[in-house]
Structures are given as C-alpha cells and as structure tokens.
Amino acid sequence: MRSKVVPIRVVVGEDNYLAREAISRVLESEDDIVIVASGEDLESLRRAVDEEEPDVVLADIQMPPDRTDEGIRLAKELRTTHPETGVVILSQHAEPLYAVELLAAGTERRAYLLKERVQHRADITRAVREVAEGGSVLDPRIVELLLTNARARDASRFESLTARETDVLVLVAEGWSNAGIGEQLDITTRAVERHVSSIFSKLDLGDSSQHNPRVRAALLYLSEYVG
C-alpha cells in the first residue's frame, strides 16, 4: 500500500490579484503542494503565518504598507518567530543586494527568485520544495550578476578555476545539491564532489561537505563588496 504524501503547506503573500492567481495556479497544480492562506500586505501575511504555521511562505518582496522590502523584513522576523518556516521571496528586479540581505543570516530555508520564474513551473515548485526541506535557492540571474562582479574584483583567483569548476560554483551558489549539479552538467556525483572540493580549496572557502554552509560560503565570496 502506497503511503500518503503529506503536502507542503504554503502561504502566499502578494497584493496584486492577477499575480496571486498566477502563483496559486502554478502551485495548486502540484500534488504535493497546498495553499492554506494568503495575505495582501505585511500585517495580513503575519497573521496568516501565525494562524496556519505553514511550511513555506511565498511572498513578494514589496507589499503594502510601504512597498519597499516587506518580504525581506518578514523573512528576518520568521528566523526568530517561526524558524522552521521556509521563505521564498519573489522580486520584480534583479537586485543582488536584496538577495544577499535575505541570505546573510543563513541560507537555510530561504530562496530568492525573480517573478518571471512563475512562468516556469519547475523553477518555482523546486524552490518551494527545496526550502521546505531546509535547502536554499538563488535565482540564476542574481548569481550571474554576482559572478560578473566577483570576476572583476578578483580576476586572479577566478583564473585558477577551470571552466567546469566555474560552472559548478555557479550551481553551488544557486543552491543545487551535488546530485542536482551532476544532472545539470551530465557528470557523476563523484566528479561533482571533486570539483567542489577543488573550488573551495582554490577560493579558500572552508568546508565544502555540508550543503547549506557551502551555499552560504559561495554566496558570501561572490557577493563580497557588492554595493
């Protein structure tokens, strides 16, 4: 007899009705994801989280009352009030500083995606699943911008990386596991492990064996001096 799948319980924070409906349609089409509540501003989202204790909050970065960085502020609050609740932030703009701010206190159970990813079901559902399991996801466009900045400021170190190692570093920063990186690059998990170990040694990033700490190490290296 097959065991019943326990769905990932999600609260959606989005003040735009059409955007909220689009997000809801994508998530509700998945058998293992269920939307339990929604909020149109920061206060209603806080209440929904308190009442529902969701596995994941998927929120726009800008919501009423100020439309500035409400999503980031909520994510910071939840580190203390609901540490087991994951947060997926959606942003209209590719702004590395916001992503770095979101992940600065830890990458566990956090994701930062551009809103355009809603059009690609696999991207947004992967983010929800990853953060529900304690992982992290960073939008590829953000990683690209961080990588460009890092290359410009520290060219000598990047010259020590092979082309394949650079590819692996990008995927590590995006939050992929070794197995996931292997699938993306069509190489074995063992090969990925060797590449990751070499990258961390060359860039002096410390321990590469644990998933979330290595994501944070890669992100902090790429984001150094961003601003």
N, C-alpha and C positions, 0 to 999 in steps of 0.2 A: 504494500500500500504506500502511495506517494505521500510524503509529508507536505502539509500545507505551508505555502510560502507566507511568511509574515511580511506584510508590506511596509515600505519606508513611508513614514508619516511626515507630510510636508505642509508647512505654512507658507503661503505666497504673499509677499509684500510688494504691491505695485498700485500706484494711484491711477494709472491710465487704464480704462476699461478694456480697450481693444488689446493692449499688450498683456493684461492679466488673462484675458480669454485665450490668447495665443499660447501663453505659457501653460495654462491649465490644460488645453487640448493636447499639447505635447506630453505632459506628464501623465495625464489620465489615460493615455493610450497604452501605458506600460502596466503589465500585470502586477509588478512588484512595487508600484508607487501609488500612493493615495493622497489627495489633497484634503486636509482636515479643517483648514480655515484660511482666511485671507485678511489682509489689512491694507487700508488705503493711505495710511500715514503712520508716523513713528509710534504714536501712542496706541493706536488700534492694533498695530503689529505686536507691540509689547504685551498687550492684553491677550492676544491670541496665543502667543508663546506661553504665557503663564497658565492659561486655561487648558491648552492642548498638550503641552510638553512634547513637541514634535521631535522627530529625529533630525530633520533638516529645515532650515528657514531659507527660502529663496527670495531675495529682496533686491529691489532696485537700489542703486547707490544713492539716488536723490529722490526724496519723498517730502511731502509736507511734514512739518510746518515751514521749513526754511529752504528745502530743495538744494541742500549743499552736499553733506556727506552722511546723511542719516543712516544709511545702510552700514557704513564703516563703524559709526558710533554704536549701533546696536550690536554688531559683531563683537566689539570690545566689551560691552556690558555682559554679553552672554558667556564670555570666558569665566566670569565670576558667578553669575546668577544661574546659568544653565550650561555648565561645562561639557555635558555630553551631547548638546545640540550642535549639529553642524550648520555652517552658513555658506551659502552660495550667493555671491554678490554679482549682479548684472550691471554693467555700465555702458552708457552710450558712447563714451570716448575712451580711446586707448591712452590711458594716463598711468604710466608706471608708478608714480608717487603714491597713488591711491592703493595700488596693488601691494606695494612694499609696506605701506602703513597697515593694511589689513593683516599681512602675514608676519609683521615684525615681532609680535609677541608669541609666535609659534605658527607653524603651517598646519598642524593637526586639525582636521575637521573644518578646513577653510578652502574656498575656491573663489576665483575672480575671473569672470568671463565677460566678453563683450556681448551686448544684446543681440548682435547679428547671429550669435550661436544658436538662438532659439529656432532659427530656420533649419538648423542641422540637428535633428533629434538625438543622434548618437552623442553629440558633444554635451548637451545639457543633461541628458539622462546619465551619462558617465560621471559627470560632476556630482550629481545628486548621490549616486551610488558610492562614489569614492569617499565623499565627506561623511556619509552615513557610517562607513566602515572605519573612519578615523584617518583617512588619507587627505590629500590636497590636490588641487588642480589650478593651474595658472594658464590663462589664455595664450595661445601660441604667438599672437601679435604682440602681447606685452613682453614675452620672452625675447622675441626678435628685437624689440627696441632696446631692451636691457643689454642684449648681446652686442648690438652695434655700439652702444655706449662703452661697454667694457672693453671691446676690442680697441677703441680709440684711445682709451686711457692707459691700457696695459698690453700693448701690442706684443711686447717681447714674450710675455707668458703665453699668450694665445698662439704664438708661432711655434711653441713647443708641443701643442696639441696636433694630432693628426686630424684629417678631415672627418674620419669616422668618430674620433673622440669628441669633436665639436658637435657632431650630430647627437651623440649620446648625452653630452652635457645639456643640450637644449631640452631633450626629453626628460632628463632628470629634473630640471627646473620646472617643467610643466607638470610634474607630479607622477610620471609613469613609473610603474614597478619594473624590475629587471625583465620579468616575463613579458610585460607590455612593450617595453623597448625592443626586445627581441622580435616580437611580432611586427612592430612598426618598421624595423630595419631589415627584417628577414635574416636574422642571425640567431645563434643559440644563446640561451640564457647564460651559459658559462662564458661565452665570448663577451656578453654584456658586462658580466661581473669583472672580467679582466680589464675592459675599457674603463669602467667606473673607478676601479682601484687605481689605474694609471692616471686618470684625470685628477683624482683627489690628491694623489702624490705630487703631481706636477704643479697644481694650483695651491697646494698646502692647505687643503680644506678639512683635514682631520679624518675622522672615522667615516667610512662610506658604507658600513654594513647595515645601518638601520635606515628604513625608508624615509620617514618624515624628517629626522635630523639631517639627512643628506640633502633633501629638498631645500631645507632652510639654508644649509651651508652654501649650496649652489646659488640660491636666490640672493643671499647676502653678498656673495662675491660679485655677482652680476650687477647688483644694484648699488654697490659702493660708490658714493659721491654723486648719485643721481640727484638732480635738482637744478 
